[in-house]
Amino acid sequence: MKKFFTEQLLAWNREQNTRTMPWKGIKDPYKIWLSEIILQQTRVEQGLPYYEQFITAYPTVQHLAAAPEEEVFRMWQGLGYYARCKNMLAAARQIVAAHNGVYPSTYEQIQELKGIGPYTAAAIASFAFNSPHAVLDGNVFRVLARYFGIFTPADSTAGKKEFAALAQELLPPGQSAVYNQSIMDFGAVVCKPQQPACNQCPLAARCIAFKQQTIAQLPVKSKKLVIKKRYFYYIVLSYKDQVLIRKRTGNDIWQNLHEFILIEMPGPVDAGELQAFTAFKELIQDIPCTLQGISPVFKQQLTHQTIYSQFLLLTAAKAPALAGYTAVPRTRLNSYAFPKTITDFLQNRSLGLF
């Protein structure tokens, strides 16, 4: 059963796999690493233009390591999961400082880089150096769970160990790169999460989930995703041609991105009445200002959170001074990296508010 699985998968890759991506088949560990970081929690269609932009702007790890942080974050803008960008830049500088700009070639050294876990290390080691390390991403978990009928939760400690051992056992000697790419592509185009192409699947004859009609139940996850709703009210406070912004810090979402004055409420409120709330008065208490307009609600869906944002445009009667915030010219706002919900607001000129 295991031999059949590997042989059929490799045959499918040779004869039927038409999935193309610019990083497939290359051996440059820097480009492979860049593609893997960009594609974490991101669809290929969305990540592809970002990959091309980064490769053009920073053709080598030395170029990326030397790039200004603000410039890199601005290029990442809209891709989400900004901790990836911060770790990517830190890892590039780590490679230059600790490895003389040469990308490390062993699984262990690769995993020591900032932001790289077992999956990414295995992908880089196998694709760039053909090292015998099996990858385990969502596509691989799904293919293995269905074919072998594994009901152990994939997100449990026991499940991770079971899948890792099986994936490693299936790895054909000397063919880790092509095998890993094959199973990832197979999960993306044949053994899909919804409506898998079972009638075209070369593994269907021995697939346990197909035989037992348990395809929709696999892979099993023990933790149910809970989506939290958050309500952000941004105060766009202007004086003459300048507006107050700050860089987000801490361990919350959008770390290192910029934003306007933020008041987060526990639930939705009437934005027009926000100035009567204590949170607003405590923040803007010494700044006389006039309300110029209110935006519609902008929605941004994250993996674990839904962000509802609304923008209040206020004009100050005098130069505002607010701890932690900096006044910048409106004309220079596009040189700062903002979360997508704010860039959507800034780019929506049809609102006629900003």
FENRA-V971289 format. One record per pair of residues at least 12 apart in sequence whose ideal C-beta (glycine too) atoms are under 10 Angstrom apart, sorted by sequence separation. I is the first residue (numbers start at 0). J is the second residue. D is the distance in Angstrom with one decimal. If there is no record, write none. Layout:
# FENRA-V971289
I,J,D
I,J,D
This chain:
# FENRA-V971289
22,34,4.1
34,46,7.6
37,49,5.3
38,50,8.1
72,84,5.8
75,87,8.4
90,102,9.9
108,120,8.9
109,121,8.8
120,132,7.3
121,133,6.4
122,134,5.0
141,153,8.4
149,161,6.8
166,178,9.7
170,182,9.7
189,201,8.5
190,202,8.0
197,209,5.6
245,257,6.7
246,258,8.1
251,263,9.8
264,276,7.7
296,308,7.0
297,309,7.2
333,345,7.7
21,34,8.0
22,35,8.5
34,47,9.1
36,49,10.0
37,50,5.3
53,66,9.8
57,70,9.7
71,84,6.4
72,85,8.0
75,88,9.3
107,120,8.1
109,122,9.4
110,123,9.3
121,134,4.8
122,135,9.6
140,153,4.6
149,162,7.2
166,179,9.0
169,182,8.2
189,202,8.5
190,203,9.9
195,208,9.2
244,257,4.9
245,258,6.4
295,308,9.9
296,309,5.2
297,310,7.8
332,345,6.4
333,346,9.4
20,34,7.6
36,50,9.5
56,70,8.3
57,71,8.1
71,85,8.9
94,108,9.9
97,111,8.6
98,112,9.2
106,120,5.4
109,123,5.3
110,124,8.8
118,132,9.7
120,134,9.5
121,135,7.4
122,136,8.0
139,153,9.8
140,154,8.9
144,158,9.0
147,161,9.6
189,203,9.7
195,209,8.9
244,258,6.5
245,259,8.2
247,261,8.6
262,276,7.6
264,278,7.4
274,288,8.9
294,308,8.4
295,309,7.4
296,310,9.5
22,37,9.6
34,49,9.7
37,52,9.9
56,71,8.8
94,109,10.0
97,112,9.1
105,120,9.3
106,121,6.7
109,124,5.8
117,132,8.6
118,133,9.7
119,134,8.8
121,136,9.5
147,162,9.4
185,200,8.6
244,259,5.9
245,260,7.8
263,278,8.4
264,279,10.0
294,309,5.8
295,310,8.9
22,38,9.2
33,49,9.3
34,50,5.5
37,53,7.3
68,84,9.1
71,87,7.9
72,88,8.4
108,124,9.2
118,134,5.9
137,153,8.7
149,165,7.8
166,182,8.2
185,201,9.2
190,206,8.8
243,259,6.8
244,260,8.4
245,261,8.4
262,278,5.0
274,290,7.0
293,309,6.8
294,310,4.0
329,345,9.7
33,50,6.4
36,53,9.4
57,74,8.8
68,85,8.3
71,88,5.4
103,120,9.7
106,123,8.4
107,124,9.1
117,134,9.1
118,135,5.6
119,136,9.4
144,161,9.9
185,202,8.4
197,214,7.1
242,259,7.1
243,260,5.9
262,279,6.1
273,290,9.3
293,310,7.3
294,311,7.8
20,38,9.2
53,71,8.6
56,74,6.5
93,111,8.2
94,112,7.0
106,124,4.3
109,127,8.9
117,135,7.5
118,136,5.8
135,153,8.9
140,158,8.5
143,161,9.3
144,162,7.7
147,165,6.9
190,208,9.3
242,260,9.5
292,310,8.5
293,311,5.6
294,312,7.7
34,53,9.3
90,109,9.6
93,112,5.8
94,113,9.7
104,123,9.4
105,124,7.1
106,125,8.7
109,128,9.2
118,137,9.8
140,159,9.3
143,162,5.9
146,165,10.0
190,209,9.9
195,214,6.3
260,279,9.5
262,281,9.5
271,290,7.8
292,311,7.8
293,312,7.4
30,50,8.3
33,53,5.8
34,54,9.0
68,88,6.4
71,91,9.0
93,113,5.9
103,123,9.0
104,124,7.9
194,214,9.9
195,215,9.4
262,282,6.6
270,290,9.6
273,293,8.9
291,311,8.6
292,312,4.5
33,54,6.9
53,74,6.6
67,88,9.7
68,89,9.9
90,111,9.5
91,112,9.0
92,113,8.7
93,114,9.8
102,123,8.1
103,124,9.3
109,130,9.2
118,139,8.9
144,165,9.9
261,282,9.1
262,283,9.3
290,311,6.5
291,312,4.4
292,313,9.1
332,353,9.2
52,74,6.0
53,75,8.4
66,88,7.4
90,112,4.3
91,113,9.0
106,128,8.7
140,162,6.0
143,165,6.0
147,169,9.6
193,215,8.7
229,251,9.8
237,259,9.9
260,282,6.6
271,293,6.1
290,312,7.3
291,313,6.5
292,314,10.0
20,43,6.4
30,53,9.4
52,75,9.5
89,112,8.5
90,113,4.3
104,127,7.6
105,128,8.0
109,132,9.6
139,162,7.7
143,166,6.6
146,169,10.0
192,215,9.5
229,252,8.7
236,259,7.3
260,283,7.6
270,293,4.9
288,311,9.8
289,312,9.6
290,313,5.7
291,314,5.5
30,54,6.5
33,57,8.4
63,87,7.6
64,88,7.6
89,113,4.2
90,114,5.8
104,128,5.3
106,130,5.8
135,159,7.8
142,166,9.7
190,214,8.8
235,259,4.9
236,260,5.8
269,293,9.5
270,294,8.2
288,312,9.9
289,313,6.6
290,314,8.3
329,353,8.0
18,43,8.8
22,47,9.5
29,54,9.1
49,74,7.6
63,88,6.9
64,89,9.4
66,91,8.2
87,112,9.4
88,113,8.7
89,114,7.1
90,115,6.7
102,127,7.6
103,128,9.8
105,130,7.4
106,131,9.1
233,258,6.8
234,259,6.1
235,260,7.7
270,295,9.8
288,313,4.3
289,314,5.1
20,46,9.5
21,47,7.4
49,75,7.2
64,90,9.0
65,91,8.7
66,92,9.7
86,112,8.5
87,113,8.0
88,114,9.4
102,128,9.7
104,130,8.2
106,132,5.4
139,165,9.9
140,166,9.0
143,169,8.0
192,218,9.6
233,259,4.3
234,260,3.8
260,286,9.8
270,296,8.4
287,313,10.0
288,314,6.1
289,315,8.3
20,47,7.3
27,54,9.8
33,60,8.9
49,76,9.6
63,90,9.1
64,91,4.1
65,92,8.6
86,113,4.7
87,114,6.3
135,162,5.9
139,166,6.3
231,258,8.6
232,259,9.8
233,260,6.7
234,261,7.6
286,313,8.5
287,314,9.9
288,315,4.7
289,316,7.4
22,50,7.0
29,57,9.1
30,58,9.1
32,60,8.3
49,77,8.3
63,91,4.2
64,92,4.5
85,113,8.5
86,114,2.7
87,115,9.5
135,163,6.1
231,259,9.7
232,260,9.1
233,261,5.8
234,262,6.8
287,315,7.0
288,316,6.5
21,50,6.9
29,58,8.8
30,59,9.6
48,77,10.0
49,78,5.5
62,91,8.7
63,92,8.5
64,93,8.5
85,114,7.9
86,115,8.0
133,162,9.4
232,261,7.3
233,262,7.9
267,296,8.2
286,315,5.5
287,316,4.3
288,317,9.2
20,50,8.7
21,51,7.1
29,59,6.5
30,60,9.7
33,63,8.1
48,78,9.7
60,90,8.7
61,91,8.2
64,94,7.0
65,95,8.0
84,114,9.3
133,163,7.4
135,165,9.6
139,169,9.8
231,261,6.0
232,262,4.7
233,263,10.0
283,313,7.8
286,316,8.0
287,317,6.9
308,338,8.6
310,340,9.3
29,60,4.8
57,88,10.0
60,91,5.2
61,92,9.9
63,94,9.1
64,95,4.3
83,114,6.5
133,164,9.4
135,166,5.6
231,262,7.8
232,263,7.4
286,317,7.5
288,319,7.8
308,339,9.9
309,340,9.9
310,341,8.2
22,54,9.0
27,59,9.3
28,60,8.9
29,61,9.4
45,77,8.9
46,78,7.3
59,91,9.4
60,92,9.1
63,95,9.0
64,96,8.2
82,114,7.5
133,165,8.7
134,166,7.4
135,167,9.3
230,262,9.3
231,263,5.6
232,264,6.3
279,311,9.0
283,315,8.9
285,317,9.6
286,318,9.3
287,319,9.5
306,338,8.1
308,340,4.5
21,54,8.2
27,60,9.9
29,62,9.7
45,78,7.5
60,93,9.8
61,94,8.7
133,166,3.8
230,263,6.6
231,264,8.2
286,319,4.7
306,339,9.2
307,340,8.9
308,341,7.5
29,63,8.2
45,79,9.1
53,87,9.0
57,91,8.1
60,94,5.2
61,95,6.0
132,166,9.4
133,167,4.7
229,263,6.5
230,264,4.7
285,319,8.6
286,320,8.1
306,340,5.9
310,344,5.4
60,95,6.7
132,167,7.8
133,168,8.4
229,264,8.9
230,265,7.4
232,267,9.6
285,320,8.3
286,321,7.3
308,343,8.7
309,344,9.2
310,345,9.4
59,95,9.9
64,100,7.7
131,167,8.1
133,169,7.0
134,170,9.5
229,265,9.1
230,266,6.2
232,268,7.4
273,309,8.6
283,319,8.3
285,321,9.1
308,344,7.4
41,78,6.5
133,170,4.8
228,265,9.8
229,266,9.8
230,267,5.4
233,270,9.9
274,311,8.1
301,338,9.8
310,347,9.9
37,75,8.7
40,78,9.5
41,79,7.2
60,98,9.1
61,99,10.0
132,170,7.9
228,266,8.3
230,268,7.3
232,270,6.2
271,309,10.0
273,311,6.4
283,321,8.0
301,339,9.6
312,350,9.7
36,75,10.0
39,78,9.9
40,79,7.2
41,80,7.6
61,100,5.1
131,170,6.0
143,182,8.2
228,267,8.9
234,273,8.4
270,309,4.8
274,313,8.7
282,321,7.5
299,338,7.2
300,339,9.9
39,79,9.9
40,80,5.4
60,100,6.2
131,171,9.4
139,179,8.2
142,182,5.8
234,274,9.4
267,307,6.8
269,309,9.9
270,310,8.4
271,311,8.4
299,339,5.6
310,350,8.9
312,352,5.5
37,78,7.0
39,80,6.8
59,100,7.8
60,101,8.6
131,172,7.3
134,175,8.8
141,182,10.0
142,183,8.8
145,186,9.4
232,273,5.6
266,307,9.8
268,309,9.1
270,311,5.9
299,340,4.3
311,352,9.7
312,353,6.4
41,83,8.9
60,102,6.4
117,159,9.2
121,163,9.5
131,173,8.2
133,175,7.2
267,309,8.9
297,339,8.9
298,340,7.9
299,341,9.4
310,352,7.4
37,80,9.9
39,82,10.0
40,83,8.1
59,102,9.7
131,174,9.3
132,175,6.5
136,179,9.5
139,182,5.4
142,185,6.0
143,186,9.1
243,286,9.5
263,306,9.7
264,307,9.7
297,340,4.9
310,353,7.8
36,80,9.6
39,83,5.9
129,173,7.2
131,175,5.1
134,178,9.2
135,179,9.7
138,182,7.1
139,183,6.4
141,185,9.7
142,186,4.7
146,190,8.0
232,276,9.1
296,340,10.0
297,341,8.4
299,343,7.8
38,83,9.9
118,163,10.0
121,166,9.0
125,170,8.5
129,174,8.0
130,175,6.4
133,178,7.9
134,179,4.6
138,183,5.0
141,186,5.4
142,187,9.8
145,190,6.2
234,279,7.7
263,308,10.0
264,309,9.9
297,342,10.0
298,343,9.4
37,83,7.8
117,163,8.0
121,167,9.4
129,175,5.7
130,176,8.7
133,179,6.6
134,180,8.8
136,182,9.2
137,183,9.3
138,184,7.9
139,185,9.0
140,186,8.3
141,187,9.7
144,190,9.6
232,278,8.8
236,282,9.8
253,299,9.9
297,343,5.5
36,83,5.5
37,84,9.4
128,175,9.1
129,176,4.9
131,178,9.9
132,179,8.2
135,182,9.7
136,183,6.3
138,185,7.4
139,186,6.2
142,189,8.5
143,190,9.6
232,279,8.3
236,283,7.5
252,299,9.6
261,308,9.1
297,344,5.9
36,84,8.3
128,176,8.5
129,177,8.8
134,182,7.7
135,183,9.9
138,186,2.7
142,190,4.8
234,282,7.4
238,286,9.0
253,301,9.5
125,174,9.6
126,175,8.5
127,176,8.2
133,182,8.6
134,183,6.6
137,186,7.4
138,187,5.4
141,190,5.9
234,283,6.8
252,301,6.7
259,308,9.9
262,311,9.1
294,343,9.9
295,344,9.2
36,86,7.7
37,87,8.5
125,175,4.1
126,176,5.1
129,179,9.9
136,186,8.0
137,187,9.4
138,188,9.4
141,191,8.3
145,195,7.9
236,286,7.1
238,288,8.8
258,308,9.6
294,344,6.0
297,347,8.4
36,87,5.0
124,175,8.3
125,176,5.1
126,177,9.4
136,187,9.7
138,189,9.9
139,190,9.8
141,192,6.6
237,288,8.9
252,303,9.2
259,310,7.3
260,311,9.1
124,176,9.4
125,177,9.2
138,190,7.5
145,197,9.4
234,286,9.7
236,288,6.5
252,304,6.8
259,311,9.2
295,347,8.6
125,178,8.2
126,179,7.0
138,191,8.9
142,195,9.6
251,304,10.0
253,306,9.3
259,312,9.7
260,313,8.9
294,347,7.9
33,87,7.6
36,90,8.4
121,175,8.7
122,176,9.5
125,179,5.0
126,180,7.1
138,192,9.0
141,195,8.7
146,200,9.3
234,288,8.8
237,291,8.1
252,306,7.8
32,87,8.3
124,179,9.8
125,180,8.6
137,192,8.1
145,200,9.6
295,350,7.3
146,202,5.6
162,218,8.5
234,290,9.9
235,291,8.8
294,350,6.0
122,179,6.8
145,202,8.7
146,203,9.3
235,292,9.1
293,350,9.9
295,352,9.5
32,90,7.8
33,91,9.3
121,179,7.6
122,180,9.2
142,200,9.9
147,205,9.6
148,206,8.3
149,207,8.6
150,208,9.9
292,350,8.0
294,352,5.8
32,91,9.1
146,205,7.4
147,206,8.7
148,207,3.1
149,208,9.2
235,294,8.7
260,319,9.2
292,351,8.1
293,352,7.9
294,353,8.2
142,202,8.2
146,206,4.9
147,207,6.3
148,208,5.9
158,218,8.3
292,352,4.3
122,183,8.5
145,206,6.1
146,207,6.7
147,208,8.7
148,209,9.6
158,219,7.8
232,293,9.7
233,294,8.5
260,321,6.8
291,352,7.5
292,353,8.2
29,91,8.6
32,94,9.2
145,207,7.4
146,208,7.0
148,210,8.4
158,220,9.0
291,353,9.3
144,207,9.4
145,208,3.8
146,209,8.4
148,211,6.8
150,213,8.2
158,221,8.0
260,323,9.5
142,206,9.4
144,208,7.4
145,209,7.3
153,217,8.9
154,218,8.7
155,219,8.8
157,221,9.9
233,297,9.4
260,324,6.6
29,94,8.4
148,213,7.1
153,218,4.4
154,219,8.6
155,220,8.7
231,296,9.9
259,324,8.6
28,94,9.6
150,216,7.8
152,218,7.9
153,219,6.5
154,220,5.1
155,221,5.3
230,296,9.1
231,297,9.0
258,324,9.6
141,208,9.7
150,217,7.2
151,218,8.9
152,219,4.8
153,220,6.2
154,221,5.8
155,222,8.7
145,213,7.9
149,217,7.2
150,218,8.6
151,219,7.0
152,220,5.8
153,221,8.5
154,222,5.6
231,299,9.3
257,325,9.1
144,213,9.5
145,214,5.9
148,217,7.6
149,218,7.2
150,219,5.4
152,221,3.8
32,102,7.1
144,214,9.8
145,215,9.8
147,217,9.5
149,219,8.0
151,221,9.3
152,222,8.0
229,299,9.7
242,312,9.4
243,313,9.9
257,327,8.9
29,100,9.8
31,102,9.0
145,216,9.3
146,217,9.3
242,313,9.9
29,101,9.9
30,102,9.8
144,216,9.2
145,217,4.9
229,301,9.3
243,315,8.8
28,101,9.3
29,102,5.5
141,214,9.6
144,217,4.3
145,218,7.5
242,315,9.8
259,332,9.8
28,102,4.0
143,217,9.3
144,218,3.6
226,300,8.4
227,301,9.1
241,315,9.5
27,102,8.3
28,103,8.0
39,114,9.0
142,217,9.8
143,218,7.9
144,219,7.2
226,301,8.7
229,304,5.8
230,305,9.7
231,306,6.0
232,307,9.4
233,308,6.3
235,310,5.5
236,311,8.8
237,312,7.2
238,313,9.7
239,314,9.1
248,323,8.9
257,332,8.6
28,104,7.4
141,217,7.2
142,218,9.2
226,302,8.5
227,303,6.3
228,304,7.5
229,305,7.2
230,306,8.2
231,307,6.9
232,308,7.6
233,309,7.2
234,310,8.1
235,311,6.7
236,312,8.5
237,313,7.1
238,314,7.2
239,315,8.9
243,319,6.1
245,321,8.5
32,109,8.1
39,116,9.4
140,217,9.1
141,218,5.4
226,303,6.5
227,304,4.8
228,305,5.1
229,306,5.3
230,307,5.1
231,308,4.4
232,309,5.5
233,310,4.7
234,311,5.4
235,312,4.9
236,313,5.1
237,314,5.4
238,315,4.3
241,318,8.2
242,319,9.6
243,320,9.2
245,322,9.4
246,323,8.8
258,335,9.6
36,114,7.0
140,218,5.0
224,302,7.6
225,303,7.1
226,304,6.7
227,305,7.4
228,306,8.3
229,307,7.1
230,308,8.1
231,309,7.5
232,310,8.0
233,311,7.0
234,312,8.6
235,313,6.8
236,314,8.0
237,315,6.8
238,316,8.2
241,319,9.0
243,321,6.0
245,323,5.1
246,324,9.7
257,335,4.6
259,337,8.9
36,115,8.3
39,118,8.9
139,218,9.8
140,219,9.9
224,303,6.9
225,304,9.7
226,305,5.8
227,306,9.5
228,307,6.9
229,308,9.0
230,309,8.2
231,310,9.2
232,311,6.6
233,312,9.5
234,313,6.0
235,314,9.6
236,315,5.8
238,317,7.1
239,318,8.1
245,324,4.7
246,325,8.6
256,335,8.4
257,336,6.3
258,337,6.7
32,112,8.2
35,115,8.5
39,119,7.6
140,220,9.4
238,318,5.3
243,323,9.5
244,324,6.6
245,325,6.7
256,336,5.2
257,337,5.4
258,338,6.8
28,109,7.9
38,119,9.8
137,218,8.5
238,319,5.8
243,324,4.3
244,325,6.2
255,336,7.6
256,337,5.9
257,338,8.5
32,114,9.9
237,319,8.9
242,324,9.5
243,325,7.0
244,326,8.2
256,338,5.3
258,340,9.2
259,341,7.1
32,115,7.8
35,118,8.3
36,119,7.3
236,319,5.7
242,325,9.7
243,326,5.7
244,327,5.9
253,336,9.4
256,339,9.5
258,341,6.2
35,119,5.0
38,122,9.7
241,325,9.3
242,326,7.0
243,327,8.0
253,337,8.5
257,341,7.9
35,120,9.5
236,321,7.8
241,326,4.3
242,327,6.5
253,338,4.6
256,341,8.2
259,344,9.1
35,121,10.0
240,326,9.8
241,327,6.2
242,328,8.1
252,338,7.7
253,339,9.2
256,342,9.8
32,119,7.4
35,122,5.3
234,321,9.6
239,326,9.3
240,327,9.8
241,328,5.7
242,329,5.7
253,340,9.1
31,119,9.5
32,120,9.7
34,122,9.0
35,123,6.6
236,324,8.4
238,326,7.0
240,328,5.8
241,329,7.0
244,332,7.6
253,341,9.2
34,123,9.7
237,326,9.2
239,328,9.4
240,329,5.6
241,330,9.8
242,331,9.7
246,335,8.6
32,122,8.6
236,326,9.0
239,329,9.4
240,330,7.3
241,331,9.4
242,332,7.2
246,336,9.0
247,337,9.8
31,122,7.0
32,123,5.3
35,126,8.7
240,331,10.0
244,335,6.7
247,338,8.3
31,123,5.3
34,126,9.3
237,329,7.3
31,124,9.6
244,337,8.4
29,123,9.4
31,125,9.5
32,126,9.5
235,329,9.8
28,123,5.6
31,126,5.0
32,127,8.2
28,124,8.6
30,126,9.8
31,127,5.2
30,127,8.9
31,128,9.8
39,136,9.2
40,137,9.7
244,341,9.3
28,126,8.1
29,127,8.8
38,136,9.1
27,126,9.6
28,127,3.9
35,134,9.6
26,126,7.6
27,127,7.0
28,128,7.3
25,126,7.9
26,127,5.5
35,136,9.5
24,126,8.6
25,127,8.2
26,128,7.9
23,126,8.7
26,129,8.6
22,126,8.3
235,341,9.5
231,338,9.3
233,340,8.7
233,341,7.2
231,340,7.5
235,344,8.5
231,341,9.5
235,345,9.6
233,344,7.8
242,353,8.9
237,353,8.9
235,352,8.5
235,353,6.7
8,142,8.4
4,142,9.0
8,146,9.5
4,143,8.8
7,146,9.9
4,146,6.1
3,146,9.7
4,147,8.1
43,187,7.8
1,146,9.7
31,176,9.9
42,187,9.9
0,146,8.5
1,147,8.5
0,147,7.8
26,176,8.6
24,176,8.6
24,177,9.0
24,180,8.0
23,180,6.4
20,180,9.4
23,183,10.0
4,165,9.9
8,169,8.4
23,184,8.5
9,171,7.0
18,180,9.0
5,168,9.5
8,171,9.3
1,165,8.3
5,169,5.3
13,177,8.8
16,180,8.5
20,184,9.0
4,169,6.3
5,170,8.0
6,171,8.6
9,174,7.2
12,177,6.6
16,181,6.8
18,183,9.2
19,184,9.9
5,171,5.5
12,178,8.2
18,184,4.7
81,247,9.0
1,168,6.8
2,169,9.1
17,184,9.3
18,185,9.2
88,255,9.8
1,169,6.0
9,177,6.9
12,180,7.3
13,181,8.8
16,184,5.4
82,250,9.2
2,171,9.6
5,174,8.9
8,177,9.8
9,178,6.5
12,181,3.8
15,184,9.9
16,185,7.6
18,187,6.7
85,254,6.9
8,178,7.1
11,181,7.0
12,182,8.7
15,185,9.5
18,188,5.7
82,252,9.2
84,254,9.7
85,255,5.9
10,181,9.4
11,182,9.8
17,188,8.3
81,252,7.9
82,253,9.7
84,255,7.9
9,181,6.0
12,184,7.0
16,188,7.7
80,252,9.1
81,253,5.9
82,254,6.5
84,256,9.5
5,178,7.0
8,181,5.2
9,182,9.6
11,184,8.8
12,185,7.6
15,188,9.2
16,189,9.2
79,252,9.1
80,253,9.8
81,254,6.0
82,255,8.8
8,182,6.0
11,185,6.4
15,189,8.7
72,246,9.6
79,253,9.1
81,255,6.2
81,256,6.0
5,181,9.2
8,184,9.6
5,182,9.2
8,185,6.1
11,188,9.9
69,246,9.2
4,182,9.3
7,185,9.7
11,189,7.6
75,255,9.8
76,256,7.8
8,189,10.0
75,256,9.3
72,254,10.0
72,255,6.0
73,256,9.5
15,199,8.4
71,255,9.9
72,256,6.7
73,257,9.8
72,257,9.0
15,201,8.0
69,255,8.9
14,201,9.1
68,255,7.5
11,199,9.6
69,257,9.1
11,200,8.6
11,201,5.2
10,201,6.9
11,202,8.2
7,200,9.1
8,201,7.8
7,201,4.6
8,202,7.3
6,201,9.6
7,202,5.6
7,203,9.8
4,201,9.8
7,204,8.9
3,201,9.5
4,202,6.4
7,205,8.6
3,202,7.9
3,204,8.5
4,205,7.6
3,205,5.9
4,206,9.2
0,205,5.8
0,206,10.0
0,207,9.1
79,299,8.9
79,300,9.8
80,301,8.5
79,301,6.9
80,302,8.1
79,302,8.5
84,336,8.9
81,336,8.3
81,338,8.2
76,335,9.2
77,336,9.6
79,338,8.7
73,333,8.6
76,336,5.0
77,337,9.4
79,339,7.1
40,301,9.6
73,334,7.2
75,336,7.2
76,337,6.7
77,338,8.9
78,339,8.8
40,302,6.5
73,335,7.1
74,336,8.4
76,338,8.3
77,339,5.2
72,335,8.8
73,336,4.3
76,339,7.5
70,334,9.1
72,336,3.9
73,337,8.8
69,334,7.7
71,336,8.6
72,337,9.5
76,341,9.7
77,342,6.6
69,335,7.1
70,336,8.8
76,342,6.4
77,343,9.3
69,336,6.5
68,336,9.2
